[in-house]
């Protein structure tokens, strides 16, 4: 079982924590991660696109010219797809893009993503966030102290209100609650920062967030 140094907000050592093999020590499964991330991104699509068919375009009720004798092709309406201003043939209509993904697959994908970040030493554990009041300046200093650079995913608890308000203005930081932890956000981040309270300790503590219920 691998371990990681627990840091204080000032960047000093505050002990160590074991990383559960079931979460941070599995062999990354690329096909499963790909499928789960694809389902997450699909679930975010609004699916509200819509085009007008020939029956929905206004006008075109009269035959543009007589059937025979004009030397032109036969036409019954000016709203046919081949006409300028006509309807669209086989165009997109509103639909639901969400995919149903098994919970075991979601958990495996999340464990694979966390294991990949842990293998590269990009999982950081902080004992707790101590912001007396919301402060973006203090949040930036805290991340520099713990050595977190690049795109950072900060996993917070419900009680970390000041930390949430401090980190949310930093463009390179994305905050989620532990129950919202998901594969896409982990793979999209260079560093994942937990607190001792939010660090997953076993397979049962991994949230199986359904890909159809991702954050807005």
N, C-alpha and C positions, 0 to 999 in steps of 0.2 A: 504494500500500500504506500503510495507516494504521499509526501507531506509538503506543506507550503508554510512559509513564515508569515505569521500574523503581524501586520503593521498597525501602528497607530496613525492617526490623522496627520501627525507631524513627520511620519516616515520612519520612526524608530521601531525596533523589534518588540513584540509583546507576546512572544511564545511561538508555537507552531500548531498547525491543524492538519489532521489526516484527510486526504482526499479519497473518498470512497471509490473502490475499484469498479463498482457497478455503474458509476456515473462518469468518473474521470479517467478510468483505466481500460476502456473497451477499445476494440479495433474499429476505427471509423468505417462506417458502412456508407460508401458514396452513393450507390443507387437509392438507398432509403432516404438519405438526406436530400437528394435531388427531388424525389417524389414528394416528400413532405413540404419542401420549400415551394415547389411548383403549385401544390395545393393551397399553401398560404397566400401566395401572390394571386392565384386565381380567385380566392375568396374575397380579396380586396377589390376586385373589379365590380363596378356598379352595375354593368349589364343593362344600362338604360338607352343604349344606342338604338335608333330606329329610323328606317327609311320608308318612304311612301311607295306603295305598289301602284299599278295602273288604276286600280279601282279606288284608291284613296286620294289621288291627285284631283284637284278641282277642275271642272271643265271637261272638254272632249266628248260631250254627249252627242254632238252632231257629226255625221260622216263628213269629212273634209271636202270630198268631191265625189261625183258619181262613180259607180263601180267600173263602167266600161267607157271607152271612147276618148279618154283624155291623154293617153300615152304615158300616164304615170302609173306607179304601182298601186295595187288595190289597198286601201286603208279604211278602217272603220272608226278610228279615233286618233286624235292628235296627242293622246296621253299614253300611247304605247311606248315601251322601253326604248325603241329605236329612234324616237323623236326627241328633239331638244325640248326640255320642259316636261317630258313624259315621266312615267313611273320608273322605279328601279326594279330590275329583275333579280330575284334571289339575293336581295340586300339584307343587311343585318336587322334583326328584330330583338326586342327585349328578351333577355334570357338570364338564367342563374348559372354562374360559372363555378359555384362552389363544388368541391369534391369531398366525398366522405372518406376519411382516412382512419384506419384502425388505431386505437389508442396505444397498442403495443408498438406500432410502427412510429408513432409520434415520439414516444419515450426513447426508442432506440435511436432515432435521428437526433434528438436533443443530447443524449448521452454521447453519441458519436461526435457531435460538434464541440461539446465541452471537453471531451477527451483530446480532440485535436488541438484545442487552445491550451490545455494543460500540458500536453507533450512539448509544446513550444515555449513553455514558461510564461504564458500570457494569461494566467489566472491569478488574480491578486485578492487577498483577503485582508480586510480592515477590521479591527476589533469593534469599532462603532464610529458613527459620524457624530461629531460634537460641534454643531453649529448653534450658537446661542440665538442667532437670528439669520434669516436668509441673506446670503452674501455671495455673489458671483465671484468676487475677488478672492474670498476665502476658499471657495470651491476650486478655483483654478490653482491656488497655491497648494491645496491638499493633493490634487492629482499630480502636481509636479513633485511633491514630497514623496509620494509612493511610487514614482517612476512610471506612471501610466501615460503613454503617448499614442498619438494617432486617433483612430476612432475608438471610443470607449463606451462600453455597455456597463451601466451601474445598476446593480440589482438591489432594490431597497425593500424595507418592510413598511407596513402600514403606518408605523409610528414615526418614520423618518420624514416628517413633513418639511422641516427646515432644510434638510439635505436635498429633497426633491426641488424645492423652490430655489435652492442655490445652484444646482446643476443644470436646470432646465434652460437657462439662457446661453449655455455654452454650445456652440454649433457642432462641435465634435463629440458631444456626449449625448447618449440616449439613455433615459431612465425607464426601468420597468419594475413593477412589483414582482415578488417571487412567484406569485401565481400566474403571472403573464410571461414568464420566461419561455422563450421559444427558439426553434432552430434557426430561423432566418436572422433574428437579431444577433444571435451568437456568432453566426458565420459572417455577418456584416460588420462585426466589430474586430478590432485588432487586439483589444484587451478587455477582459471581463472582470469586473470588480464586485466582489461579494463582501458582506459583513459576516461576522461570526453567526449572527442570527439567521441570515438568509442562505448561508452555505448549505447546499444539499448534502445530506449525510447518508442517504440510501435510496434505492430504487423507488421506494414508496413516496419519497419526498420530491420526486420529479413531477412537475405538473404536466398532465396530458392535455394540453390545450387543443381543442378541436380546431382543425384548419378552417372550419366554417364560422368560427367565433373569435377571430383575431381582433386585436385592438383596431379601432377606427383610425 
